[in-house]
Amino acid sequence: MTTWQGWHRFATTDPPTPPRPGDPPRSTEERLAYHSAFVTIRTPAISQLATQVRTLMILGRHQQTTARPSLIVTGPAAAGKTTALLNVGRACHLAHTRKNPPPPGSAHTTAPVAYVLVPPGATAKTLITEFARYLGIPVTSRMTQTQITDAVCHTYTAVGVELVLIDEIHRLNPRTTTGAQTADLIKDLTERLPATFVYAGINVTDTPLFTGVRGAQLAGRATLITCGPLPARHGTRHPFHDVITDIENALDLHHHKPGTLPAHAPYLHQRTAGRIGSLTRLIRQAAITAITDGTERITKTALDAVQLDHLAETHHRPTRSR
């Protein structure tokens, strides 16, 4: 998805949908593919990010003199940051397309959303090259960083990019010379492009991104959205239990008993530490196993047999008695 063709394909391809009453039964292969891709569960972080992005895009639409306000999605690994980022980007892409359909027979295409990954050990030139690669802007080895930046700003403005998503932002370290130059490049882009910038990274507030003069500039312009583990209880609500219910309702298993997974909410919360990435992976793997072994249902025994990511297994798996 770090090229326009890949992003356009992602944004315009219908996402997986859960089975509906009256639909013909899916084949085994179709159900395996469905649970592999699965639906996007709308978490509180996704809802908050969607609202904030919509508001900031309107707020910055006619702002010309300074950089537009931005957003930073932060949180631990497997907390659903990238999922939230992509979900909001897709919604923006589709909304723009519905509002601005190309004329019949027109070859002109707008690109409302750009999605860029910060490369490991990023320098200002390697990062701006990633921006260029997204839209297929020709770059030669003889081009300077300034020349590439000018080409990117011109092309992004011409095709109507209005939302820039930058993932893996925690890879930047403004305390180093190359990191400082890269942070300055991003600041330059936010001032030259008529777009709203949204960043995502692991525990951004614990990184050097918010330190020093450059960190103060970023903190002064960016709203922080925490995409953390889901609590078992928040006031009178039970967010984790609600998410489990949504996941269970989306399963396509022949003999699964509704209510089984929500009944195991305390176990699932301990097992995954409330991380949405670990939770969906656990249930999807159990569903795939249930299809392949013919049981067609998920039980606690089946969940316990699934080996999760190392972090979940090391720190959050219930202690077994000898």
Secondary structure, DSSP 8 states (H G I E B T S, - for coil): --SHHHHHHHHHS-------TT-----HHHHHHHHHH------HHHHHHHHHHHHHHHHTTT--SS---EEEEEESTTSSHHHHHHHHHHHHHHHHHHHS---TT-------EEEEE--TT--HHHHHHHHHHHTT----TT--HHHHHHHHHHHHHHTT--EEEEE-GGG--TTSHHHHHHHHHHHHHHHHSSSEEEEEEETGGGSGGGSHHHHHHHHHHEEEEE-----S-BTTB-HHHHHHHHHHHT---SS--TTHHHHTHHHHHHHHTT-HHHHHHHHHHHHHHHHHSS--S--HHHHHH----HHHHHHTS-----
